[in-house]
Amino acid sequence: MQGEMMAELPGMPSLGEGWLQSYIAKAGAADVVRGDVGRGARWWQSLFDGVARQSEGRLDMLQQRMVRQVRELGTAFRFPGEEVERPWPVSTMPLLIGEDDWAIIAAGVAQRADLLERTLDDLFGEQTLIAGGALPAALVTGNRAFWRSQIGIKPPGGYHLHIYAADLGRDPSGQWRVLDDHVRAPVGAGYALENRLASTRLFGALQTRLHVERLAPFFSAFREGLSAVCRRSEPRIGLLTPGRYNQSYAEQAHLARYLGLLLVEGSDLAVREDGLFVRTIEGLKRVDALWRRIDSRFLDPLAFDAGSAIGVPGLMDAMAAGQAVIANAPGAGAVESTAMAAFLPTLARRLMSEDLILPNIATWWCGQDVPRAQVEARLDELLIAPAFSETPVGLRRGRPVLASTLSSDDRARLLEDMRRRPMDYVGLEDVHLSTAPVVLDGQLVPRPFTLRVFAARDANGEWTVMPGGFARIGDESDARATVMGEGAFSADVCVVGNRAVEPVSLLPQKLPIRRNPGTLPSRAADNLFWLGRYLERGEATLRLIRATLGGSIVADGGAALVPLTLDRLGTMLISSGAAAPLVHEDDEDEDDLFAEDVGETHDLRELALFALDGDSPASVATLMRHARSIASGSRDRLSADVWRLVDAPMPRALSEDAEATLARAIELQERFLALAGLAAENMGRTAGWRFHDLGRRIERALWGCRLVRCFGGDDASSDDLTTLLDLCDSQISYRARYLTGLSLEPVRDLVALDPYNPRSIAYQLEKMALHFGQLPALGDDGMAEPHQMIFYRVDAAIRTATADTLDAQKMLGIENMLAELSNAISSRFFLQGSEGLRMAGMTLA
């Protein structure tokens, strides 16, 4: 409101204009906004005015809203060596670039991508650049990213590069310059998309008024470009990921979901007769193209690094045979080195008869005598950086350094190694960057930034440049690129124009209708199955914990449960693996599985606490870790709501008394119930949902068998039966059906044999039967498969049972058959070593 009122008063600047002038005064001449005055400052003022209206002058509140949007989207990353993901840091303020300036950037990035493609074509073809002296042989052959095995191999479709990224910096004069090229496995297109999604949720109407160019056409062009070079008209395309512990796995999962690609790991794929296939629940299915996000050396252990455990044996044979498109082709990293940048201006004139539209920062490769002498003469003025991706001895941290800032020992070490292996080093100009506005502590402050821009081939093989990208913003006010490092924030980059932007969607205007949900890789089915089992097991364990603490069960007559029933609850916690046996210091026999006084209150509370927070194999904390790990490997198939609930931390233990433990158990059980509700109501009835629900049904049936064995035996007391009904969530159903009180056989029938009770064993088997009827069969002989035969035995055992025959031995036999069924499902549908899922008579599609 304050911003609106000030904007309406004549003769007074708006809050946005005041912010703009204050910011320019802080930033000085190096600021990007000041450099835009007279050309685009009106856009910045419009942005600041809109921000003022939305935040009512409270920038800190706006930043908090942005953080919430990022969490809602699930945008995350991790540092090397970390297991826990961090929220992706996004600045509230986007970076605005006018359409005229962007036209120059787009032309320069497309030109550079074309130059690198032509260079690669020569290096792995006739090698005229080396023969003619345009490139030193040592620069190419000394680069570990150059693979001699790829010489003479023409990639399917004829292109080495399908996607390219460049890091740009803008100096205080307004000149854009290229800082780095990324061609091996360019990272960040997904983060650019997620930044835009978060920014749009925050500033949707404001972006429309600013005429911000949309990102969807870029991703559509990239997908169509990959499809165009495949041999089939409707190709199957995968995104090859190193796995869920990769730094940018969350970004890869988002991209796969957005583009409709299969997210696959090396173990999901197999090469047969020079064809590339993915292992699915229906057998081997052909894959036509891979967008790889792993380094070339790990792609194929038969062609590159034999120690790679994440590659696909024989993948290069499939590529050489023209059966698999790899984006980008192996060996592309040969033109990514810092040393190569020193020769690109000359290569542009030789190969394209053009000067570079976007110049590099000045670069000298020390592998040649004259440049090396220049670097040594100007050592204190330049940055010294690795020439290739490997860290040389003289640069222990592997990052560019200003020689003038080194200690005498480090300087001596650097000079010694530069003279010993000069080809490992380059000298770089020390670049100062212009700044962009960022919100810190509720204030707009200037910080240096670099810009990552992406280009991709479209269906015609032409380069399409993403109208935006993402900015990395430094956490220091020092505007030197070397000080900035990797940056502390990212920011959405918006290309703004003078005309309204036509609405564009990623989907084409006319799309054939289909109801087939697509291919389900075996690994994804495996993950969803076990996610269902762990979530169901966690909920069942929480019911036990609540019962043990007296939070859910009261015996008939209002009295507390008798010690024998409490003892059985404790025994269930231990036998299920949720808690370890209690061993007291004064116990005479420490090998006892359970102390005789387990029914005492303090022991039960201790057991419940261990079952909640302990490190036992089936404690709730352990089950949550397993569920989180499995879910993280299926991010492309889970909604943001599901992931947020699975990824949420355990409630904090403010104290260890029974009431606090019970309150935390109830809070966690509500989370598990919410996950069950999302699966039941929100998941599409695809094969993925069937495996997830199968996992839940098998786990619930197993728990039903164990509970009947423990609390429904021939010697069961009324307290035992009350506990059994409560743990099976069947108390109300029983009371409504039987008005005369508790009786053993009716209780057994309700929780085990009643097909109308959604918690009974019989009900779980009915649901399993529906799933098995829909899942694919490998054989074409019409005979039942092993997992189906086991299911028929379990189903028959329940159908022919009566309540009076459900003794402990009978229930143990059914439980064992259910465990056998779970193993048979795994053997049939999930990955089993390197064996292909194929049987006689089955075709490869």
Secondary structure by P-SEA (a helix, b strand, c coil): caaaaaaaccccccaaaaaaaaaaaaacccccccccccccaaaaaaaaaaaaaaacccaaaaaaaaaaaaaaacccccccccccccccccccbbbbbcaaaaaaaaaaaaaaaaaaaaaaaaaaccccccccccccaaaaaaccccccccccccccccccccbbbbbbbbcccbbbbbccccccccccaaaaaaaaaaaaaacaaaaaaaccccaaaaaaaaaaaaaaaccccbbbbbbccccccccaaaaaaaaaaaacccccccccccccccbbbbbccccbbbbccccccccccccccccccccccccccaaaaaaaaccccccccccccccccaaaaacaaaaaaacccccccccccbbbbcccaaaaaaaaaacccbbbbbcccccccccccccccccccccaaaaaaaaaaaaaccccbbbbcbbbbbbbbbbcccbbbbbbbbbbbbbbbccccbbbbccbbbbbbbccccccccccccccbbbbbbbccccccccccccccbbbbbcccccccaaaaaaaaaaaaaaaaaaaaaaaaaaaacccccccccccccaaaaaaaaaaaaaaccccccccccccccccccccccccaaaaaaaaaaaccccccccaaaaaaaaaaaaaaacccccaaaaaaaaccccccccccaaaaaaaaaaaaaaaaaaaaaaaccccccaaaaaaaaaaaaaaaaaaaaaaaacccccccaaaaaaaaaaaccaaaaaaccccccccaaaaaaacccccccccaaaaaaaaaaaaaccccccccccccaaaaaaaaaaaaaaacccccccaaaaaaaaaaaaaaaaaaaacccccccccccccccccc
